[in-house]
Amino acid sequence: MLKRFKRYIRWRSTDEGFTTGISQFESLVSKLLSIAMLIVIMVIMVDLALFLASALFNPSPKGFFVATLTDIFGLFLSVLIALEILENITAYLQKHVVQVELVIVTSLIAVARKIIILDLEKVSGISLIGLAIAILSLSLSYWIIHNIHR
């Protein structure tokens, strides 16, 4: 038993054994992140269902389309963002490569969500300029990556 343990330690200290250990650890972390993201998606879906039920059965005096619609869009986009993140993790598990195009698309969805739920009365001009620069940068990055992959 002690011989096997020494042989195992010797093998783990080689380059191949060490990189195998790192690969196994990355795989474990990715699987745990996938499970956590599934839980997040389920919680967001329950929150969306409760919000929709509440909005439909208890309409606000201002009307359904005033504040509720932006909240609903925000929740829908939160689900899409979570699904994109899950797809990123799944793609990493399958190919062991971070797919930059997926990351950029996820970022674009996140910025779009921010713009959709944005309250223009509470946001400064500098913040809007920052969002515009973020959209321009992400769009340009997506265009470059997309054209390279062709």
OpenMM code with the backbone's topology and positions (N, CA, C; nanometers):
from openmm import Vec3, app, unit

residues = "MET LEU LYS ARG PHE LYS ARG TYR ILE ARG TRP ARG SER THR ASP GLU GLY PHE THR THR GLY ILE SER GLN PHE GLU SER LEU VAL SER LYS LEU LEU SER ILE ALA MET LEU ILE VAL ILE MET VAL ILE MET VAL ASP LEU ALA LEU PHE LEU ALA SER ALA LEU PHE ASN PRO SER PRO LYS GLY PHE PHE VAL ALA THR LEU THR ASP ILE PHE GLY LEU PHE LEU SER VAL LEU ILE ALA LEU GLU ILE LEU GLU ASN ILE THR ALA TYR LEU GLN LYS HIS VAL VAL GLN VAL GLU LEU VAL ILE VAL THR SER LEU ILE ALA VAL ALA ARG LYS ILE ILE ILE LEU ASP LEU GLU LYS VAL SER GLY ILE SER LEU ILE GLY LEU ALA ILE ALA ILE LEU SER LEU SER LEU SER TYR TRP ILE ILE HIS ASN ILE HIS ARG".split()
positions = [
    Vec3(0.0827, -0.1197, 0.0000),
    Vec3(0.0000, 0.0000, 0.0000),
    Vec3(0.0868, 0.1256, 0.0000),
    Vec3(0.1913, 0.1256, 0.0802),
    Vec3(0.2821, 0.2395, 0.0855),
    Vec3(0.3553, 0.2563, -0.0474),
    Vec3(0.3883, 0.1428, -0.1124),
    Vec3(0.4542, 0.1488, -0.2427),
    Vec3(0.3628, 0.2135, -0.3467),
    Vec3(0.2362, 0.1730, -0.3443),
    Vec3(0.1395, 0.2318, -0.4388),
    Vec3(0.1247, 0.3818, -0.4160),
    Vec3(0.1205, 0.4220, -0.2909),
    Vec3(0.1064, 0.5644, -0.2586),
    Vec3(0.2294, 0.6418, -0.3060),
    Vec3(0.3484, 0.5875, -0.2838),
    Vec3(0.4712, 0.6544, -0.3290),
    Vec3(0.4735, 0.6651, -0.4811),
    Vec3(0.4322, 0.5569, -0.5497),
    Vec3(0.4281, 0.5578, -0.6958),
    Vec3(0.3272, 0.6622, -0.7459),
    Vec3(0.2126, 0.6703, -0.6769),
    Vec3(0.1103, 0.7691, -0.7132),
    Vec3(0.1638, 0.9110, -0.6953),
    Vec3(0.2319, 0.9364, -0.5831),
    Vec3(0.2881, 1.0693, -0.5577),
    Vec3(0.3956, 1.1019, -0.6610),
    Vec3(0.4784, 1.0045, -0.6931),
    Vec3(0.5826, 1.0255, -0.7935),
    Vec3(0.5190, 1.0580, -0.9285),
    Vec3(0.4127, 0.9833, -0.9652),
    Vec3(0.3459, 1.0095, -1.0928),
    Vec3(0.2788, 1.1475, -1.0923),
    Vec3(0.2164, 1.1852, -0.9803),
    Vec3(0.1503, 1.3162, -0.9721),
    Vec3(0.2507, 1.4305, -0.9790),
    Vec3(0.3742, 1.4051, -0.9415),
    Vec3(0.4739, 1.5118, -0.9457),
    Vec3(0.5365, 1.5255, -1.0846),
    Vec3(0.5081, 1.4338, -1.1757),
    Vec3(0.5548, 1.4496, -1.3141),
    Vec3(0.4660, 1.5521, -1.3833),
    Vec3(0.5121, 1.6029, -1.4949),
    Vec3(0.4343, 1.7018, -1.5704),
    Vec3(0.2993, 1.6447, -1.6142),
    Vec3(0.3025, 1.5223, -1.6640),
    Vec3(0.1785, 1.4594, -1.7108),
    Vec3(0.0798, 1.4379, -1.5960),
    Vec3(0.1284, 1.3872, -1.4850),
    Vec3(0.0415, 1.3642, -1.3695),
    Vec3(-0.0152, 1.4928, -1.3133),
    Vec3(0.0681, 1.5965, -1.3098),
    Vec3(0.0235, 1.7253, -1.2575),
    Vec3(-0.0835, 1.7873, -1.3463),
    Vec3(-0.0601, 1.7855, -1.4786),
    Vec3(-0.1599, 1.8434, -1.5699),
    Vec3(-0.2884, 1.7610, -1.5706),
    Vec3(-0.2774, 1.6309, -1.5518),
    Vec3(-0.3973, 1.5466, -1.5399),
    Vec3(-0.4774, 1.5874, -1.4168),
    Vec3(-0.4095, 1.6117, -1.3065),
    Vec3(-0.4767, 1.6554, -1.1838),
    Vec3(-0.5460, 1.7895, -1.2020),
    Vec3(-0.4777, 1.8802, -1.2681),
    Vec3(-0.5378, 2.0114, -1.2942),
    Vec3(-0.6600, 1.9969, -1.3838),
    Vec3(-0.6499, 1.9150, -1.4857),
    Vec3(-0.7623, 1.8920, -1.5765),
    Vec3(-0.8817, 1.8328, -1.5021),
    Vec3(-0.8564, 1.7390, -1.4135),
    Vec3(-0.9644, 1.6793, -1.3343),
    Vec3(-1.0283, 1.7829, -1.2426),
    Vec3(-0.9461, 1.8697, -1.1839),
    Vec3(-0.9981, 1.9749, -1.0971),
    Vec3(-1.0841, 2.0731, -1.1763),
    Vec3(-1.0366, 2.1137, -1.2956),
    Vec3(-1.1142, 2.2033, -1.3810),
    Vec3(-1.2482, 2.1409, -1.4172),
    Vec3(-1.2473, 2.0131, -1.4477),
    Vec3(-1.3702, 1.9425, -1.4830),
    Vec3(-1.4672, 1.9414, -1.3651),
    Vec3(-1.4176, 1.9154, -1.2466),
    Vec3(-1.5020, 1.9146, -1.1270),
    Vec3(-1.5623, 2.0524, -1.1009),
    Vec3(-1.4801, 2.1558, -1.1106),
    Vec3(-1.5292, 2.2926, -1.0886),
    Vec3(-1.6339, 2.3287, -1.1933),
    Vec3(-1.6113, 2.2925, -1.3195),
    Vec3(-1.7076, 2.3224, -1.4257),
    Vec3(-1.8406, 2.2528, -1.4009),
    Vec3(-1.8342, 2.1284, -1.3544),
    Vec3(-1.9584, 2.0554, -1.3245),
    Vec3(-2.0325, 2.1197, -1.2078),
    Vec3(-1.9594, 2.1616, -1.1053),
    Vec3(-2.0230, 2.2294, -0.9917),
    Vec3(-2.0854, 2.3627, -1.0347),
    Vec3(-2.0153, 2.4351, -1.1221),
    Vec3(-2.0711, 2.5605, -1.1745),
    Vec3(-2.1969, 2.5353, -1.2571),
    Vec3(-2.1977, 2.4276, -1.3343),
    Vec3(-2.3162, 2.3925, -1.4131),
    Vec3(-2.4357, 2.3652, -1.3224),
    Vec3(-2.4126, 2.2892, -1.2172),
    Vec3(-2.5212, 2.2595, -1.1226),
    Vec3(-2.5704, 2.3876, -1.0558),
    Vec3(-2.4768, 2.4735, -1.0154),
    Vec3(-2.5148, 2.6004, -0.9533),
    Vec3(-2.5948, 2.6871, -1.0508),
    Vec3(-2.5534, 2.6887, -1.1791),
    Vec3(-2.6249, 2.7693, -1.2779),
    Vec3(-2.7634, 2.7134, -1.3049),
    Vec3(-2.7798, 2.5809, -1.3022),
    Vec3(-2.9130, 2.5211, -1.3168),
    Vec3(-3.0039, 2.5659, -1.2018),
    Vec3(-2.9496, 2.5700, -1.0817),
    Vec3(-3.0277, 2.6160, -0.9662),
    Vec3(-3.0661, 2.7625, -0.9835),
    Vec3(-2.9711, 2.8444, -1.0296),
    Vec3(-2.9997, 2.9870, -1.0530),
    Vec3(-3.1105, 3.0028, -1.1566),
    Vec3(-3.1044, 2.9257, -1.2649),
    Vec3(-3.2064, 2.9348, -1.3704),
    Vec3(-3.3435, 2.8957, -1.3150),
    Vec3(-3.3476, 2.7907, -1.2356),
    Vec3(-3.4759, 2.7495, -1.1778),
    Vec3(-3.5315, 2.8572, -1.0844),
    Vec3(-3.4451, 2.9187, -1.0053),
    Vec3(-3.4904, 3.0245, -0.9147),
    Vec3(-3.5421, 3.1444, -0.9938),
    Vec3(-3.4709, 3.1816, -1.1001),
    Vec3(-3.5169, 3.2937, -1.1833),
    Vec3(-3.6512, 3.2597, -1.2483),
    Vec3(-3.6675, 3.1356, -1.2939),
    Vec3(-3.7939, 3.0950, -1.3562),
    Vec3(-3.9098, 3.1014, -1.2561),
    Vec3(-3.8852, 3.0562, -1.1333),
    Vec3(-3.9887, 3.0651, -1.0295),
    Vec3(-4.0209, 3.2113, -1.0010),
    Vec3(-3.9172, 3.2945, -0.9923),
    Vec3(-3.9374, 3.4375, -0.9686),
    Vec3(-4.0170, 3.5007, -1.0819),
    Vec3(-3.9859, 3.4640, -1.2041),
    Vec3(-4.0591, 3.5156, -1.3202),
    Vec3(-4.2051, 3.4714, -1.3167),
    Vec3(-4.2290, 3.3448, -1.2864),
    Vec3(-4.3665, 3.2941, -1.2800),
    Vec3(-4.4457, 3.3650, -1.1700),
    Vec3(-4.3847, 3.3816, -1.0536),
    Vec3(-4.4532, 3.4520, -0.9439),
    Vec3(-4.4799, 3.5974, -0.9794),
    Vec3(-4.3827, 3.6610, -1.0439),
    Vec3(-4.3991, 3.8008, -1.0835),
    Vec3(-4.5099, 3.8151, -1.1869),
    Vec3(-4.5119, 3.7244, -1.2858),
    Vec3(-4.6170, 3.7290, -1.3881),
    Vec3(-4.7551, 3.7058, -1.3270),
    Vec3(-4.7651, 3.6078, -1.2390),
    Vec3(-4.8932, 3.5793, -1.1737),
    Vec3(-4.9386, 3.6987, -1.0913),
    Vec3(-4.8472, 3.7583, -1.0181),
    Vec3(-4.8805, 3.8746, -0.9362),
    Vec3(-4.9239, 3.9927, -1.0231),
    Vec3(-4.8513, 4.0137, -1.1335),
    Vec3(-4.8836, 4.1264, -1.2210),
    Vec3(-5.0169, 4.1056, -1.2923),
    Vec3(-5.0480, 3.9827, -1.3297),
    Vec3(-5.1727, 3.9573, -1.4012),
    Vec3(-5.2945, 3.9618, -1.3092),
    Vec3(-5.2795, 3.9103, -1.1880),
    Vec3(-5.3948, 3.9034, -1.0984),
    Vec3(-5.4092, 4.0259, -1.0086),
    Vec3(-5.3047, 4.1046, -0.9948),
    Vec3(-5.3098, 4.2277, -0.9161),
    Vec3(-5.2529, 4.3428, -0.9983),
    Vec3(-5.3260, 4.3889, -1.0985),
    Vec3(-5.2721, 4.4954, -1.1842),
    Vec3(-5.2536, 4.6249, -1.1062),
    Vec3(-5.1482, 4.6980, -1.1424),
    Vec3(-5.1217, 4.8251, -1.0738),
    Vec3(-5.2158, 4.9328, -1.1267),
    Vec3(-5.2378, 5.0371, -1.0477),
    Vec3(-5.3269, 5.1452, -1.0930),
    Vec3(-5.2727, 5.2191, -1.2152),
    Vec3(-5.1424, 5.2174, -1.2342),
    Vec3(-5.0822, 5.2863, -1.3490),
    Vec3(-5.1032, 5.2101, -1.4785),
    Vec3(-5.1368, 5.0823, -1.4687),
    Vec3(-5.1539, 4.9992, -1.5876),
    Vec3(-5.0449, 4.8953, -1.5957),
    Vec3(-5.0734, 4.7906, -1.6696),
    Vec3(-4.9823, 4.6768, -1.6796),
    Vec3(-4.8543, 4.7128, -1.7545),
    Vec3(-4.8670, 4.7966, -1.8565),
    Vec3(-4.7531, 4.8216, -1.9444),
    Vec3(-4.6589, 4.9300, -1.8960),
    Vec3(-4.6862, 4.9922, -1.7843),
    Vec3(-4.6008, 5.1021, -1.7401),
    Vec3(-4.4706, 5.0505, -1.6792),
    Vec3(-4.4773, 4.9952, -1.5621),
    Vec3(-4.3559, 4.9506, -1.4936),
    Vec3(-4.3364, 4.8006, -1.5049),
    Vec3(-4.4450, 4.7274, -1.5139),
    Vec3(-4.4384, 4.5822, -1.5104),
    Vec3(-4.3671, 4.5252, -1.6320),
    Vec3(-4.3897, 4.5827, -1.7479),
    Vec3(-4.3328, 4.5292, -1.8706),
    Vec3(-4.1803, 4.5337, -1.8691),
    Vec3(-4.1228, 4.6423, -1.8223),
    Vec3(-3.9764, 4.6481, -1.8161),
    Vec3(-3.9213, 4.5465, -1.7162),
    Vec3(-3.9929, 4.5248, -1.6065),
    Vec3(-3.9501, 4.4231, -1.5098),
    Vec3(-3.9575, 4.2832, -1.5709),
    Vec3(-4.0638, 4.2569, -1.6456),
    Vec3(-4.0788, 4.1258, -1.7105),
    Vec3(-3.9679, 4.1040, -1.8129),
    Vec3(-3.9389, 4.2056, -1.8947),
    Vec3(-3.8299, 4.1947, -1.9918),
    Vec3(-3.6973, 4.1713, -1.9209),
    Vec3(-3.6765, 4.2402, -1.8094),
    Vec3(-3.5535, 4.2214, -1.7325),
    Vec3(-3.5393, 4.0788, -1.6827),
    Vec3(-3.6497, 4.0207, -1.6338),
    Vec3(-3.6456, 3.8815, -1.5866),
    Vec3(-3.6240, 3.7841, -1.7017),
    Vec3(-3.6898, 3.8081, -1.8149),
    Vec3(-3.6700, 3.7224, -1.9317),
    Vec3(-3.5240, 3.7254, -1.9763),
    Vec3(-3.4678, 3.8452, -1.9819),
    Vec3(-3.3287, 3.8558, -2.0240),
    Vec3(-3.2343, 3.7966, -1.9203),
    Vec3(-3.2713, 3.8004, -1.7934),
    Vec3(-3.1901, 3.7349, -1.6904),
    Vec3(-3.1853, 3.5842, -1.7154),
    Vec3(-3.2991, 3.5273, -1.7546),
    Vec3(-3.3020, 3.3845, -1.7875),
    Vec3(-3.2129, 3.3570, -1.9082),
    Vec3(-3.2216, 3.4419, -2.0102),
    Vec3(-3.1375, 3.4233, -2.1291),
    Vec3(-2.9890, 3.4332, -2.0958),
    Vec3(-2.9536, 3.5290, -2.0108),
    Vec3(-2.8137, 3.5446, -1.9708),
    Vec3(-2.7670, 3.4209, -1.8958),
    Vec3(-2.8500, 3.3718, -1.8047),
    Vec3(-2.8136, 3.2514, -1.7290),
    Vec3(-2.7989, 3.1311, -1.8222),
    Vec3(-2.8873, 3.1197, -1.9215),
    Vec3(-2.8760, 3.0101, -2.0186),
    Vec3(-2.7485, 3.0213, -2.1012),
    Vec3(-2.7126, 3.1432, -2.1385),
    Vec3(-2.5886, 3.1641, -2.2146),
    Vec3(-2.4668, 3.1277, -2.1297),
    Vec3(-2.4689, 3.1638, -2.0033),
    Vec3(-2.3581, 3.1282, -1.9149),
    Vec3(-2.3498, 2.9768, -1.9001),
    Vec3(-2.4658, 2.9116, -1.8864),
    Vec3(-2.4677, 2.7658, -1.8789),
    Vec3(-2.4123, 2.7039, -2.0076),
    Vec3(-2.4465, 2.7630, -2.1212),
    Vec3(-2.3938, 2.7146, -2.2489),
    Vec3(-2.2420, 2.7328, -2.2553),
    Vec3(-2.1924, 2.8454, -2.2017),
    Vec3(-2.0475, 2.8665, -2.1960),
    Vec3(-1.9796, 2.7574, -2.1133),
    Vec3(-2.0378, 2.7260, -1.9979),
    Vec3(-1.9798, 2.6238, -1.9103),
    Vec3(-1.9856, 2.4872, -1.9782),
    Vec3(-2.0988, 2.4570, -2.0403),
    Vec3(-2.1143, 2.3285, -2.1086),
    Vec3(-2.0155, 2.3156, -2.2246),
    Vec3(-1.9991, 2.4227, -2.2998),
    Vec3(-1.9030, 2.4203, -2.4109),
    Vec3(-1.7620, 2.3999, -2.3575),
    Vec3(-1.7318, 2.4592, -2.2435),
    Vec3(-1.5997, 2.4397, -2.1842),
    Vec3(-1.5809, 2.2947, -2.1405),
    Vec3(-1.6857, 2.2370, -2.0827),
    Vec3(-1.6768, 2.0970, -2.0403),
    Vec3(-1.6549, 2.0038, -2.1599),
    Vec3(-1.7192, 2.0341, -2.2723),
    Vec3(-1.7103, 1.9466, -2.3891),
    Vec3(-1.5797, 1.9642, -2.4649),
    Vec3(-1.5368, 2.0903, -2.4815),
    Vec3(-1.4217, 2.1165, -2.5683),
    Vec3(-1.2980, 2.1642, -2.4928),
    Vec3(-1.3123, 2.1952, -2.3647),
    Vec3(-1.2037, 2.2481, -2.2822),
    Vec3(-1.1434, 2.3748, -2.3411),
    Vec3(-1.2302, 2.4550, -2.4039),
    Vec3(-1.1893, 2.5815, -2.4620),
    Vec3(-1.2969, 2.6840, -2.4298),
    Vec3(-1.2557, 2.8024, -2.3889),
    Vec3(-1.3514, 2.9103, -2.3666),
    Vec3(-1.3847, 2.9688, -2.5038),
    Vec3(-1.5123, 2.9685, -2.5373),
    Vec3(-1.5542, 3.0201, -2.6668),
    Vec3(-1.5819, 3.1697, -2.6541),
    Vec3(-1.4917, 3.2470, -2.7106),
    Vec3(-1.4954, 3.3918, -2.6959),
    Vec3(-1.6234, 3.4502, -2.7547),
    Vec3(-1.6680, 3.3945, -2.8653),
    Vec3(-1.7892, 3.4457, -2.9293),
    Vec3(-1.9102, 3.4333, -2.8358),
    Vec3(-1.9214, 3.3209, -2.7656),
    Vec3(-2.0306, 3.3028, -2.6703),
    Vec3(-2.0213, 3.4017, -2.5548),
    Vec3(-1.9001, 3.4269, -2.5082),
    Vec3(-1.8803, 3.5215, -2.3978),
    Vec3(-1.9223, 3.6615, -2.4409),
    Vec3(-1.8870, 3.6998, -2.5625),
    Vec3(-1.9227, 3.8332, -2.6126),
    Vec3(-2.0737, 3.8447, -2.6304),
    Vec3(-2.1375, 3.7406, -2.6842),
    Vec3(-2.2832, 3.7430, -2.7012),
    Vec3(-2.3518, 3.7544, -2.5649),
    Vec3(-2.3024, 3.6812, -2.4662),
    Vec3(-2.3583, 3.6891, -2.3318),
    Vec3(-2.3438, 3.8305, -2.2764),
    Vec3(-2.2291, 3.8905, -2.2987),
    Vec3(-2.2063, 4.0281, -2.2533),
    Vec3(-2.3002, 4.1262, -2.3229),
    Vec3(-2.3210, 4.1053, -2.4516),
    Vec3(-2.4141, 4.1928, -2.5255),
    Vec3(-2.5563, 4.1805, -2.4705),
    Vec3(-2.5977, 4.0587, -2.4392),
    Vec3(-2.7312, 4.0396, -2.3810),
    Vec3(-2.7405, 4.1093, -2.2457),
    Vec3(-2.6331, 4.0993, -2.1664),
    Vec3(-2.6329, 4.1637, -2.0349),
    Vec3(-2.6420, 4.3159, -2.0477),
    Vec3(-2.5707, 4.3730, -2.1432),
    Vec3(-2.5776, 4.5183, -2.1638),
    Vec3(-2.7153, 4.5569, -2.2181),
    Vec3(-2.7708, 4.4746, -2.3075),
    Vec3(-2.9053, 4.5017, -2.3596),
    Vec3(-3.0077, 4.4986, -2.2462),
    Vec3(-2.9933, 4.4039, -2.1549),
    Vec3(-3.0825, 4.3962, -2.0386),
    Vec3(-3.0718, 4.5242, -1.9567),
    Vec3(-2.9499, 4.5702, -1.9371),
    Vec3(-2.9279, 4.6926, -1.8586),
    Vec3(-2.9970, 4.8112, -1.9252),
    Vec3(-2.9889, 4.8192, -2.0557),
    Vec3(-3.0508, 4.9307, -2.1275),
    Vec3(-3.2029, 4.9211, -2.1216),
    Vec3(-3.2566, 4.7999, -2.1346),
    Vec3(-3.4020, 4.7830, -2.1335),
    Vec3(-3.4613, 4.8212, -1.9986),
    Vec3(-3.3956, 4.7850, -1.8893),
    Vec3(-3.4511, 4.8144, -1.7563),
    Vec3(-3.4029, 4.9490, -1.7022),
    Vec3(-3.3290, 5.0228, -1.7831),
    Vec3(-3.2700, 5.1493, -1.7405),
    Vec3(-3.3773, 5.2544, -1.7153),
    Vec3(-3.3656, 5.3228, -1.6047),
    Vec3(-3.4527, 5.4360, -1.5742),
    Vec3(-3.3758, 5.5624, -1.6111),
    Vec3(-3.4128, 5.6234, -1.7233),
    Vec3(-3.3373, 5.7365, -1.7762),
    Vec3(-3.3383, 5.8579, -1.6844),
    Vec3(-3.4364, 5.8665, -1.5963),
    Vec3(-3.4429, 5.9792, -1.5041),
    Vec3(-3.3375, 5.9701, -1.3943),
    Vec3(-3.2898, 5.8490, -1.3657),
    Vec3(-3.1947, 5.8285, -1.2566),
    Vec3(-3.0511, 5.8069, -1.3033),
    Vec3(-3.0277, 5.8116, -1.4337),
    Vec3(-2.8954, 5.7800, -1.4875),
    Vec3(-2.8299, 5.9067, -1.5399),
    Vec3(-2.7010, 5.9196, -1.5108),
    Vec3(-2.6273, 6.0376, -1.5581),
    Vec3(-2.5839, 6.0179, -1.7035),
    Vec3(-2.5451, 6.1268, -1.7639),
    Vec3(-2.4982, 6.1224, -1.9019),
    Vec3(-2.3701, 6.0417, -1.9167),
    Vec3(-2.2847, 6.0486, -1.8162),
    Vec3(-2.1584, 5.9729, -1.8191),
    Vec3(-2.1872, 5.8226, -1.8231),
    Vec3(-2.2870, 5.7791, -1.7467),
    Vec3(-2.3230, 5.6372, -1.7468),
    Vec3(-2.3744, 5.5941, -1.8835),
    Vec3(-2.4529, 5.6793, -1.9462),
    Vec3(-2.5031, 5.6477, -2.0808),
    Vec3(-2.3890, 5.6405, -2.1815),
    Vec3(-2.2927, 5.7298, -2.1688),
    Vec3(-2.1762, 5.7259, -2.2577),
    Vec3(-2.0976, 5.5966, -2.2344),
    Vec3(-2.0842, 5.5581, -2.1085),
    Vec3(-2.0158, 5.4334, -2.0761),
    Vec3(-2.0861, 5.3128, -2.1361),
    Vec3(-2.2198, 5.3094, -2.1266),
    Vec3(-2.2956, 5.2004, -2.1875),
    Vec3(-2.2799, 5.1991, -2.3392),
    Vec3(-2.2799, 5.3171, -2.3991),
    Vec3(-2.2624, 5.3269, -2.5445),
    Vec3(-2.1253, 5.2745, -2.5859),
    Vec3(-2.0227, 5.3087, -2.5090),
    Vec3(-1.8879, 5.2600, -2.5398),
    Vec3(-1.8810, 5.1086, -2.5224),
    Vec3(-1.9473, 5.0569, -2.4183),
    Vec3(-1.9490, 4.9125, -2.3958),
    Vec3(-2.0169, 4.8408, -2.5118),
    Vec3(-2.1300, 4.8940, -2.5573),
    Vec3(-2.2012, 4.8325, -2.6699),
    Vec3(-2.1172, 4.8375, -2.7962),
    Vec3(-2.0563, 4.9516, -2.8217),
    Vec3(-1.9727, 4.9651, -2.9408),
    Vec3(-1.8542, 4.8686, -2.9356),
    Vec3(-1.7890, 4.8608, -2.8209),
    Vec3(-1.6734, 4.7715, -2.8059),
    Vec3(-1.7130, 4.6253, -2.8224),
    Vec3(-1.8214, 4.5856, -2.7567),
    Vec3(-1.8657, 4.4467, -2.7665),
    Vec3(-1.9116, 4.4122, -2.9080),
    Vec3(-1.9817, 4.5052, -2.9717),
    Vec3(-2.0279, 4.4814, -3.1089),
    Vec3(-1.9097, 4.4673, -3.2043),
    Vec3(-1.8120, 4.5538, -3.1891),
    Vec3(-1.6932, 4.5469, -3.2731),
    Vec3(-1.6171, 4.4167, -3.2468),
    Vec3(-1.6054, 4.3789, -3.1216),
    Vec3(-1.5386, 4.2527, -3.0869),
    Vec3(-1.6124, 4.1340, -3.1474),
    Vec3(-1.7444, 4.1351, -3.1381),
    Vec3(-1.8233, 4.0256, -3.1946),
    Vec3(-1.8038, 4.0182, -3.3458),
    Vec3(-1.8065, 4.1333, -3.4109),
    Vec3(-1.7896, 4.1375, -3.5557),
    Vec3(-1.6534, 4.0804, -3.5956),
    Vec3(-1.5495, 4.1200, -3.5217),
    Vec3(-1.4134, 4.0709, -3.5525),
    Vec3(-1.4059, 3.9190, -3.5326),
    Vec3(-1.4529, 3.8716, -3.4175),
    Vec3(-1.4466, 3.7282, -3.3873),
    Vec3(-1.5306, 3.6478, -3.4865),
    Vec3(-1.6493, 3.6996, -3.5172),
    Vec3(-1.7382, 3.6294, -3.6100),
    Vec3(-1.6763, 3.6187, -3.7489),
    Vec3(-1.6122, 3.7252, -3.7953),
    Vec3(-1.5495, 3.7227, -3.9275),
    Vec3(-1.4242, 3.6372, -3.9300),
    Vec3(-1.3543, 3.6274, -3.8197),
    Vec3(-1.2356, 3.5417, -3.8134),
    Vec3(-1.2764, 3.3955, -3.8222),
    Vec3(-1.3886, 3.3604, -3.7587),
    Vec3(-1.4322, 3.2199, -3.7560),
    Vec3(-1.4882, 3.1721, -3.8886),
    Vec3(-1.5186, 3.2653, -3.9777),
    Vec3(-1.5655, 3.2229, -4.1103),
    Vec3(-1.4482, 3.1660, -4.1824),
] * unit.nanometer
topology = app.Topology()
chain = topology.addChain("A")
for resn in residues:
    res = topology.addResidue(resn, chain)
    for name in ("N", "CA", "C"):
        topology.addAtom(name, app.Element.getBySymbol(name[0]), res)
